[in-house]
Amino acid sequence: MFRKTAFLSHSILFWLHSYNTIVIAGGRRREKKLIYLTGGIATGKTTVARMFAELGAHVIDADKIAHKVIEKGRKAYDLVVNEFGEGILDESGEIDRRKLGSIVFGDKEKLHRLESIIHPEVISEMAREVAESHSDLIVIEIPLIFEKGLDLHPTVLVYAPRHIQIERLKKRDALADKEIIERLNSQIDIELKRKMADYVIDNSGEIEKTWEQVKEVFKEILEVK
């Protein structure tokens, strides 16, 4: 089964970590701060990302970019199809990520070949978005930062306790209890992630409370020298 961020390995994310936040904008030097938004299944990452955007941050979804660069008509599309064959295509001719994932995951050599094709395109797309952004704060949304052991800072964790994750998954995806537990167990426990993060936004209560926390984190990060 295709997993989120499967095509995002250390080479891309280390580029983000080392990205020079001082850029030339309109002939002047301008600082852009990068933060890394993560969470757990059904904790509300999308909701919090939208709040940061409403405050003026530029949000970049790393997964969406990785998916975008292999769409039909893109340079990486032809290279991936040539490498792995037309059997990875769906009925519309687009790359079926689940089919592709079933080929490369568990095979380090094939995964490396795939990454060597798409990483330059992902890096180029991210660099373009960061450079063209007029926001002082760039939020990079990466769900599996801790699972991949990536040393990226500052991290902002969107938190909700496990019992709420379960409730939300039942309502949102209508999953059986066994499948819910399997999905939750495929990631680091949310309580451990809470201890690993630089900032924690508790999204288990009223939306107004979440808003207050997002505003506090937004302000604090911009004030850090």
MIDOSE-1310 file (N, C-alpha, C; in nm, 2 decimals, decimal comma, always signed):
residues 225
mfrk	+0,08/-0,12/+0,00/+0,00/+0,00/+0,00/+0,09/+0,12/+0,00; +0,05/+0,22/-0,08/+0,13/+0,34/-0,09/+0,12/+0,42/+0,04; +0,23/+0,46/+0,09/+0,23/+0,54/+0,22/+0,27/+0,68/+0,19; +0,21/+0,77/+0,27/+0,24/+0,91/+0,25/+0,39/+0,94/+0,28
tafl	+0,44/+1,04/+0,20/+0,58/+1,08/+0,21/+0,68/+0,97/+0,17; +0,63/+0,87/+0,11/+0,72/+0,76/+0,07/+0,82/+0,81/-0,03; +0,80/+0,91/-0,11/+0,89/+0,95/-0,21/+0,98/+1,07/-0,16; +0,97/+1,10/-0,03/+1,04/+1,21/+0,03/+1,15/+1,15/+0,12
shsi	+1,27/+1,14/+0,08/+1,38/+1,08/+0,16/+1,47/+1,19/+0,21; +1,58/+1,15/+0,27/+1,67/+1,24/+0,34/+1,73/+1,35/+0,25; +1,75/+1,32/+0,12/+1,82/+1,41/+0,04/+1,74/+1,54/+0,02; +1,60/+1,52/+0,00/+1,52/+1,64/-0,01/+1,50/+1,71/+0,12
lfwl	+1,48/+1,64/+0,22/+1,45/+1,71/+0,35/+1,58/+1,77/+0,41; +1,70/+1,71/+0,38/+1,82/+1,78/+0,43/+1,84/+1,91/+0,35; +1,80/+1,91/+0,22/+1,81/+2,03/+0,15/+1,72/+2,14/+0,22; +1,60/+2,11/+0,26/+1,52/+2,20/+0,33/+1,59/+2,25/+0,46
hsyn	+1,65/+2,16/+0,53/+1,71/+2,19/+0,66/+1,83/+2,29/+0,64; +1,90/+2,28/+0,52/+2,01/+2,36/+0,50/+1,98/+2,49/+0,41; +1,85/+2,50/+0,38/+1,81/+2,61/+0,29/+1,85/+2,74/+0,35; +1,91/+2,83/+0,27/+1,95/+2,96/+0,32/+1,83/+3,05/+0,33
tivi	+1,79/+3,09/+0,46/+1,67/+3,16/+0,47/+1,68/+3,31/+0,43; +1,80/+3,36/+0,40/+1,82/+3,49/+0,36/+1,81/+3,49/+0,21; +1,71/+3,56/+0,15/+1,70/+3,56/+0,00/+1,69/+3,70/-0,05; +1,71/+3,71/-0,18/+1,71/+3,84/-0,24/+1,56/+3,86/-0,29
aggr	+1,49/+3,96/-0,24/+1,36/+3,99/-0,28/+1,34/+4,14/-0,31; +1,32/+4,17/-0,44/+1,31/+4,31/-0,48/+1,43/+4,39/-0,45; +1,55/+4,32/-0,46/+1,67/+4,39/-0,45/+1,72/+4,41/-0,30; +1,64/+4,35/-0,21/+1,67/+4,37/-0,07/+1,69/+4,23/-0,01
rrek	+1,77/+4,22/+0,10/+1,78/+4,09/+0,17/+1,67/+4,08/+0,26; +1,61/+3,96/+0,26/+1,49/+3,94/+0,34/+1,49/+3,80/+0,40; +1,46/+3,79/+0,53/+1,47/+3,66/+0,60/+1,33/+3,59/+0,59; +1,34/+3,46/+0,55/+1,23/+3,38/+0,55/+1,25/+3,26/+0,65
kliy	+1,17/+3,24/+0,74/+1,18/+3,14/+0,84/+1,10/+3,01/+0,79; +1,17/+2,90/+0,81/+1,10/+2,77/+0,77/+1,07/+2,69/+0,90; +0,95/+2,64/+0,91/+0,91/+2,55/+1,02/+0,85/+2,43/+0,95; +0,84/+2,32/+1,03/+0,80/+2,19/+0,98/+0,68/+2,14/+1,06
ltgg	+0,57/+2,13/+0,99/+0,44/+2,09/+1,05/+0,42/+1,94/+1,04; +0,39/+1,88/+1,15/+0,37/+1,73/+1,15/+0,26/+1,70/+1,24; +0,23/+1,57/+1,26/+0,13/+1,53/+1,35/+0,11/+1,38/+1,34; -0,01/+1,34/+1,37/-0,05/+1,20/+1,36/-0,17/+1,18/+1,27
iatg	-0,22/+1,06/+1,25/-0,34/+1,04/+1,17/-0,46/+1,10/+1,24; -0,53/+1,18/+1,17/-0,65/+1,24/+1,22/-0,63/+1,34/+1,34; -0,51/+1,40/+1,35/-0,49/+1,50/+1,45/-0,53/+1,64/+1,41; -0,55/+1,66/+1,27/-0,59/+1,79/+1,22/-0,48/+1,87/+1,16
kttv	-0,38/+1,81/+1,10/-0,27/+1,88/+1,03/-0,32/+1,98/+0,93; -0,42/+1,94/+0,85/-0,47/+2,02/+0,74/-0,54/+2,14/+0,80; -0,62/+2,13/+0,91/-0,68/+2,24/+0,97/-0,58/+2,34/+1,02; -0,48/+2,29/+1,09/-0,38/+2,38/+1,14/-0,30/+2,45/+1,03
armf	-0,27/+2,38/+0,93/-0,20/+2,44/+0,81/-0,28/+2,55/+0,75; -0,41/+2,53/+0,74/-0,50/+2,63/+0,69/-0,50/+2,76/+0,78; -0,49/+2,74/+0,91/-0,48/+2,85/+1,00/-0,36/+2,93/+0,99; -0,24/+2,86/+0,97/-0,12/+2,93/+0,95/-0,13/+3,01/+0,82
aelg	-0,19/+2,95/+0,72/-0,20/+3,02/+0,59/-0,29/+3,15/+0,61; -0,39/+3,14/+0,69/-0,48/+3,26/+0,71/-0,41/+3,37/+0,79; -0,30/+3,33/+0,86/-0,22/+3,43/+0,93/-0,12/+3,49/+0,84; -0,10/+3,43/+0,73/+0,00/+3,49/+0,63/+0,11/+3,40/+0,60
ahvi	+0,12/+3,29/+0,66/+0,23/+3,19/+0,62/+0,21/+3,13/+0,49; +0,32/+3,09/+0,42/+0,31/+3,02/+0,30/+0,32/+2,87/+0,33; +0,22/+2,79/+0,30/+0,22/+2,65/+0,34/+0,26/+2,57/+0,21; +0,36/+2,48/+0,23/+0,40/+2,39/+0,13/+0,37/+2,25/+0,17
dadk	+0,29/+2,17/+0,10/+0,26/+2,04/+0,13/+0,36/+1,95/+0,05; +0,46/+1,89/+0,13/+0,56/+1,81/+0,06/+0,51/+1,69/-0,01; +0,40/+1,63/+0,04/+0,34/+1,51/-0,03/+0,28/+1,56/-0,16; +0,21/+1,67/-0,16/+0,14/+1,71/-0,29/+0,25/+1,74/-0,39
iahk	+0,36/+1,80/-0,36/+0,46/+1,83/-0,46/+0,52/+1,70/-0,51; +0,54/+1,60/-0,43/+0,60/+1,47/-0,47/+0,50/+1,40/-0,57; +0,37/+1,42/-0,54/+0,27/+1,36/-0,63/+0,26/+1,44/-0,76; +0,27/+1,58/-0,75/+0,26/+1,66/-0,87/+0,36/+1,64/-0,97
viek	+0,49/+1,62/-0,93/+0,60/+1,61/-1,02/+0,59/+1,49/-1,11; +0,51/+1,39/-1,08/+0,50/+1,27/-1,16/+0,37/+1,26/-1,24; +0,30/+1,38/-1,24/+0,18/+1,38/-1,32/+0,21/+1,38/-1,47; +0,12/+1,33/-1,55/+0,13/+1,33/-1,70/+0,17/+1,47/-1,75
grka	+0,27/+1,47/-1,84/+0,31/+1,60/-1,90/+0,43/+1,66/-1,83; +0,46/+1,61/-1,71/+0,58/+1,66/-1,64/+0,70/+1,57/-1,68; +0,82/+1,63/-1,67/+0,95/+1,57/-1,71/+0,96/+1,43/-1,63; +0,94/+1,43/-1,50/+0,96/+1,31/-1,43/+0,86/+1,20/-1,47
ydlv	+0,75/+1,23/-1,52/+0,65/+1,13/-1,56/+0,71/+1,04/-1,66; +0,76/+1,09/-1,77/+0,82/+1,01/-1,88/+0,93/+0,92/-1,83; +1,02/+0,98/-1,74/+1,13/+0,91/-1,69/+1,09/+0,79/-1,60; +0,99/+0,82/-1,52/+0,94/+0,71/-1,43/+0,87/+0,60/-1,51
vnef	+0,79/+0,63/-1,61/+0,73/+0,53/-1,69/+0,83/+0,45/-1,77; +0,93/+0,52/-1,82/+1,04/+0,45/-1,90/+1,11/+0,35/-1,81; +1,13/+0,39/-1,68/+1,21/+0,31/-1,59/+1,13/+0,19/-1,54; +1,00/+0,21/-1,51/+0,92/+0,11/-1,44/+0,81/+0,04/-1,53
gegi	+0,79/+0,10/-1,65/+0,70/+0,03/-1,74/+0,56/+0,09/-1,73; +0,48/+0,06/-1,84/+0,34/+0,11/-1,84/+0,25/+0,04/-1,75; +0,29/-0,06/-1,69/+0,21/-0,14/-1,59/+0,18/-0,06/-1,47; +0,25/+0,06/-1,45/+0,22/+0,14/-1,33/+0,11/+0,25/-1,36
ldes	+0,06/+0,25/-1,48/-0,04/+0,35/-1,52/-0,18/+0,30/-1,48; -0,27/+0,40/-1,46/-0,41/+0,37/-1,44/-0,48/+0,39/-1,57; -0,61/+0,38/-1,57/-0,69/+0,38/-1,70/-0,68/+0,51/-1,77; -0,65/+0,62/-1,70/-0,64/+0,75/-1,76/-0,50/+0,78/-1,81
geid	-0,41/+0,69/-1,78/-0,27/+0,71/-1,82/-0,18/+0,78/-1,72; -0,24/+0,81/-1,60/-0,16/+0,87/-1,49/-0,09/+0,76/-1,42; +0,02/+0,80/-1,35/+0,09/+0,70/-1,27/+0,00/+0,66/-1,14; -0,02/+0,54/-1,13/-0,09/+0,49/-1,01/+0,01/+0,47/-0,90
rrkl	+0,01/+0,56/-0,80/+0,11/+0,56/-0,69/+0,11/+0,43/-0,61; -0,01/+0,36/-0,60/-0,01/+0,24/-0,53/+0,06/+0,13/-0,61; +0,04/+0,12/-0,74/+0,11/+0,03/-0,82/+0,26/+0,05/-0,82; +0,30/+0,18/-0,83/+0,44/+0,21/-0,82/+0,50/+0,18/-0,69
gsiv	+0,43/+0,21/-0,58/+0,48/+0,18/-0,45/+0,50/+0,04/-0,42; +0,41/-0,05/-0,48/+0,43/-0,19/-0,46/+0,55/-0,25/-0,53; +0,60/-0,17/-0,63/+0,73/-0,21/-0,70/+0,85/-0,17/-0,62; +0,85/-0,05/-0,57/+0,98/+0,01/-0,52/+1,00/-0,01/-0,37
fgdk	+0,89/-0,02/-0,29/+0,91/-0,03/-0,15/+0,94/-0,17/-0,11; +1,05/-0,18/-0,03/+1,10/-0,32/+0,00/+1,22/-0,35/-0,10; +1,24/-0,27/-0,20/+1,35/-0,29/-0,29/+1,43/-0,16/-0,30; +1,54/-0,16/-0,22/+1,62/-0,04/-0,20/+1,68/+0,01/-0,34
eklh	+1,72/-0,08/-0,42/+1,77/-0,04/-0,55/+1,67/+0,03/-0,64; +1,55/-0,02/-0,65/+1,45/+0,04/-0,73/+1,40/+0,17/-0,66; +1,39/+0,17/-0,53/+1,35/+0,30/-0,47/+1,46/+0,41/-0,49; +1,58/+0,37/-0,49/+1,69/+0,47/-0,52/+1,68/+0,52/-0,66
rles	+1,64/+0,43/-0,76/+1,63/+0,48/-0,89/+1,51/+0,57/-0,91; +1,40/+0,54/-0,84/+1,29/+0,63/-0,84/+1,32/+0,77/-0,78; +1,39/+0,77/-0,67/+1,43/+0,89/-0,60/+1,52/+0,97/-0,68; +1,61/+0,91/-0,75/+1,71/+0,98/-0,84/+1,64/+1,06/-0,95
iihp	+1,52/+1,01/-0,99/+1,44/+1,07/-1,09/+1,36/+1,19/-1,04; +1,29/+1,17/-0,93/+1,19/+1,27/-0,88/+1,25/+1,37/-0,79; +1,36/+1,34/-0,72/+1,41/+1,43/-0,62/+1,45/+1,57/-0,68; +1,52/+1,57/-0,79/+1,56/+1,69/-0,85/+1,44/+1,78/-0,88
evis	+1,33/+1,72/-0,93/+1,21/+1,79/-0,96/+1,14/+1,85/-0,84; +1,14/+1,76/-0,73/+1,08/+1,81/-0,61/+1,16/+1,92/-0,55; +1,29/+1,91/-0,54/+1,37/+2,02/-0,49/+1,35/+2,14/-0,57; +1,35/+2,13/-0,70/+1,33/+2,25/-0,78/+1,20/+2,32/-0,75
emar	+1,09/+2,24/-0,74/+0,96/+2,30/-0,71/+0,95/+2,36/-0,57; +1,01/+2,30/-0,47/+1,01/+2,36/-0,34/+1,10/+2,49/-0,34; +1,21/+2,48/-0,40/+1,30/+2,60/-0,41/+1,23/+2,72/-0,47; +1,15/+2,69/-0,58/+1,08/+2,79/-0,65/+0,97/+2,85/-0,56
evae	+0,90/+2,77/-0,49/+0,79/+2,82/-0,40/+0,85/+2,90/-0,28; +0,96/+2,85/-0,23/+1,02/+2,93/-0,12/+1,07/+3,06/-0,17; +1,14/+3,06/-0,28/+1,20/+3,19/-0,33/+1,10/+3,29/-0,38; +0,99/+3,24/-0,43/+0,88/+3,33/-0,48/+0,79/+3,38/-0,38
shsd	+0,79/+3,31/-0,26/+0,69/+3,35/-0,16/+0,72/+3,49/-0,10; +0,61/+3,56/-0,07/+0,63/+3,69/-0,01/+0,60/+3,69/+0,14; +0,59/+3,57/+0,19/+0,56/+3,55/+0,33/+0,69/+3,54/+0,41; +0,69/+3,59/+0,53/+0,81/+3,58/+0,62/+0,82/+3,44/+0,68
livi	+0,71/+3,36/+0,68/+0,71/+3,23/+0,74/+0,67/+3,13/+0,64; +0,75/+3,03/+0,62/+0,72/+2,92/+0,53/+0,69/+2,79/+0,62; +0,58/+2,73/+0,60/+0,54/+2,61/+0,67/+0,55/+2,49/+0,58; +0,64/+2,40/+0,61/+0,65/+2,28/+0,53/+0,58/+2,17/+0,60
eipl	+0,47/+2,12/+0,54/+0,39/+2,01/+0,60/+0,45/+1,87/+0,56; +0,50/+1,80/+0,66/+0,56/+1,67/+0,64/+0,51/+1,58/+0,75; +0,42/+1,49/+0,72/+0,36/+1,40/+0,82/+0,45/+1,31/+0,90; +0,56/+1,26/+0,83/+0,64/+1,15/+0,90/+0,78/+1,20/+0,93
ifek	+0,80/+1,32/+0,98/+0,93/+1,37/+1,02/+1,00/+1,27/+1,12; +0,93/+1,24/+1,22/+0,99/+1,16/+1,33/+1,01/+1,02/+1,29; +0,91/+0,96/+1,22/+0,93/+0,83/+1,17/+1,05/+0,81/+1,08; +1,09/+0,91/+1,01/+1,20/+0,90/+0,92/+1,33/+0,94/+0,99
gldl	+1,32/+0,98/+1,12/+1,44/+1,02/+1,19/+1,51/+1,15/+1,14; +1,43/+1,24/+1,09/+1,49/+1,36/+1,03/+1,51/+1,47/+1,14; +1,63/+1,52/+1,13/+1,67/+1,63/+1,23/+1,64/+1,76/+1,17; +1,51/+1,80/+1,17/+1,46/+1,92/+1,12/+1,40/+2,00/+1,23
hptv	+1,43/+2,13/+1,24/+1,38/+2,22/+1,34/+1,35/+2,36/+1,29; +1,25/+2,43/+1,35/+1,16/+2,38/+1,46/+1,05/+2,30/+1,40; +1,01/+2,20/+1,48/+0,89/+2,12/+1,44/+0,77/+2,16/+1,52; +0,66/+2,16/+1,45/+0,53/+2,20/+1,52/+0,44/+2,07/+1,50
lvya	+0,40/+2,01/+1,62/+0,32/+1,89/+1,62/+0,18/+1,93/+1,64; +0,09/+1,88/+1,55/-0,05/+1,89/+1,58/-0,10/+1,77/+1,65; -0,15/+1,79/+1,78/-0,17/+1,68/+1,87/-0,32/+1,66/+1,90; -0,35/+1,53/+1,91/-0,48/+1,49/+1,96/-0,46/+1,35/+2,02
prhi	-0,51/+1,32/+2,14/-0,48/+1,19/+2,21/-0,54/+1,08/+2,12; -0,49/+0,96/+2,15/-0,52/+0,84/+2,07/-0,67/+0,82/+2,06; -0,74/+0,83/+2,17/-0,89/+0,80/+2,17/-0,96/+0,89/+2,08; -0,91/+1,02/+2,07/-0,98/+1,11/+1,97/-0,94/+1,08/+1,83
qier	-0,82/+1,03/+1,81/-0,78/+0,99/+1,67/-0,87/+0,87/+1,63; -0,90/+0,78/+1,72/-0,98/+0,67/+1,69/-1,12/+0,72/+1,65; -1,18/+0,80/+1,74/-1,31/+0,86/+1,71/-1,32/+0,92/+1,57; -1,22/+1,01/+1,54/-1,22/+1,08/+1,42/-1,21/+0,99/+1,30
lkkr	-1,12/+0,89/+1,31/-1,11/+0,79/+1,20/-1,24/+0,71/+1,17; -1,31/+0,68/+1,28/-1,44/+0,61/+1,26/-1,54/+0,69/+1,19; -1,54/+0,82/+1,22/-1,64/+0,91/+1,16/-1,59/+0,95/+1,02; -1,46/+0,98/+1,00/-1,41/+1,03/+0,87/-1,40/+0,92/+0,77
dala	-1,34/+0,80/+0,80/-1,31/+0,70/+0,70/-1,40/+0,57/+0,72; -1,48/+0,57/+0,82/-1,57/+0,45/+0,85/-1,49/+0,32/+0,85; -1,38/+0,33/+0,92/-1,29/+0,21/+0,92/-1,33/+0,12/+1,04; -1,29/-0,01/+1,02/-1,31/-0,11/+1,13/-1,21/-0,08/+1,23
dkei	-1,24/-0,13/+1,36/-1,15/-0,10/+1,47/-1,01/-0,16/+1,44; -1,00/-0,28/+1,38/-0,87/-0,34/+1,36/-0,79/-0,26/+1,26; -0,85/-0,21/+1,16/-0,77/-0,13/+1,06/-0,73/+0,00/+1,12; -0,81/+0,06/+1,21/-0,77/+0,18/+1,27/-0,65/+0,16/+1,36
ierl	-0,65/+0,06/+1,44/-0,54/+0,03/+1,52/-0,41/+0,00/+1,44; -0,43/-0,07/+1,33/-0,31/-0,10/+1,24/-0,25/+0,03/+1,19; -0,34/+0,12/+1,15/-0,29/+0,25/+1,10/-0,22/+0,33/+1,20; -0,28/+0,34/+1,32/-0,21/+0,41/+1,43/-0,08/+0,35/+1,47
nsqi	-0,07/+0,22/+1,47/+0,05/+0,15/+1,51/+0,16/+0,16/+1,41; +0,12/+0,20/+1,29/+0,22/+0,21/+1,18/+0,31/+0,34/+1,20; +0,26/+0,43/+1,29/+0,33/+0,55/+1,32/+0,38/+0,55/+1,46; +0,47/+0,64/+1,49/+0,52/+0,66/+1,63/+0,40/+0,71/+1,71
diel	+0,39/+0,66/+1,84/+0,27/+0,70/+1,92/+0,27/+0,85/+1,94; +0,15/+0,91/+1,94/+0,14/+1,05/+1,94/+0,19/+1,11/+2,07; +0,19/+1,04/+2,18/+0,24/+1,09/+2,31/+0,39/+1,10/+2,30; +0,46/+1,01/+2,23/+0,60/+1,02/+2,22/+0,64/+1,13/+2,12
krkm	+0,56/+1,15/+2,02/+0,58/+1,26/+1,93/+0,57/+1,39/+2,00; +0,48/+1,40/+2,09/+0,46/+1,52/+2,17/+0,58/+1,56/+2,24; +0,66/+1,47/+2,29/+0,78/+1,49/+2,36/+0,90/+1,53/+2,27; +0,89/+1,49/+2,14/+0,99/+1,51/+2,04/+0,98/+1,65/+1,98
adyv	+0,86/+1,70/+1,97/+0,84/+1,83/+1,90/+0,89/+1,95/+1,97; +0,92/+2,05/+1,89/+0,96/+2,18/+1,95/+0,84/+2,26/+1,99; +0,73/+2,25/+1,92/+0,61/+2,32/+1,96/+0,49/+2,22/+1,94; +0,40/+2,23/+2,03/+0,28/+2,14/+2,03/+0,15/+2,22/+2,02
idns	+0,07/+2,19/+1,93/-0,07/+2,26/+1,92/-0,17/+2,15/+1,94; -0,24/+2,16/+2,06/-0,34/+2,06/+2,10/-0,47/+2,09/+2,02; -0,50/+2,00/+1,93/-0,62/+2,02/+1,85/-0,73/+1,92/+1,89; -0,74/+1,89/+2,02/-0,84/+1,79/+2,07/-0,96/+1,86/+2,12
geie	-0,96/+1,99/+2,13/-1,08/+2,06/+2,19/-1,15/+2,14/+2,09; -1,20/+2,26/+2,14/-1,27/+2,35/+2,06/-1,18/+2,42/+1,96; -1,23/+2,45/+1,84/-1,15/+2,51/+1,73/-1,09/+2,64/+1,77; -1,17/+2,72/+1,86/-1,12/+2,85/+1,91/-0,99/+2,83/+1,99
ktwe	-0,98/+2,72/+2,06/-0,86/+2,69/+2,14/-0,74/+2,66/+2,05; -0,77/+2,59/+1,94/-0,66/+2,56/+1,85/-0,61/+2,69/+1,78; -0,71/+2,78/+1,75/-0,67/+2,91/+1,69/-0,58/+2,99/+1,78; -0,61/+2,99/+1,90/-0,53/+3,07/+2,00/-0,38/+3,01/+2,00
qvke	-0,37/+2,88/+2,00/-0,24/+2,82/+2,00/-0,16/+2,85/+1,87; -0,23/+2,84/+1,76/-0,16/+2,87/+1,63/-0,11/+3,01/+1,63; -0,19/+3,10/+1,67/-0,15/+3,24/+1,68/-0,03/+3,26/+1,77; -0,03/+3,20/+1,88/+0,08/+3,21/+1,97/+0,21/+3,15/+1,91
vfke	+0,20/+3,04/+1,85/+0,32/+2,98/+1,79/+0,37/+3,06/+1,67; +0,28/+3,11/+1,59/+0,31/+3,20/+1,48/+0,39/+3,32/+1,52; +0,34/+3,39/+1,63/+0,40/+3,51/+1,68/+0,54/+3,47/+1,74; +0,55/+3,37/+1,82/+0,67/+3,33/+1,88/+0,78/+3,30/+1,78
ilev	+0,75/+3,22/+1,68/+0,85/+3,18/+1,58/+0,90/+3,30/+1,50; +0,81/+3,40/+1,47/+0,86/+3,52/+1,40/+0,94/+3,61/+1,48; +0,92/+3,60/+1,61/+1,00/+3,68/+1,70/+1,14/+3,62/+1,74; +1,16/+3,50/+1,71/+1,29/+3,43/+1,74/+1,39/+3,49/+1,64
k	+1,50/+3,53/+1,70/+1,61/+3,59/+1,62/+1,71/+3,48/+1,58
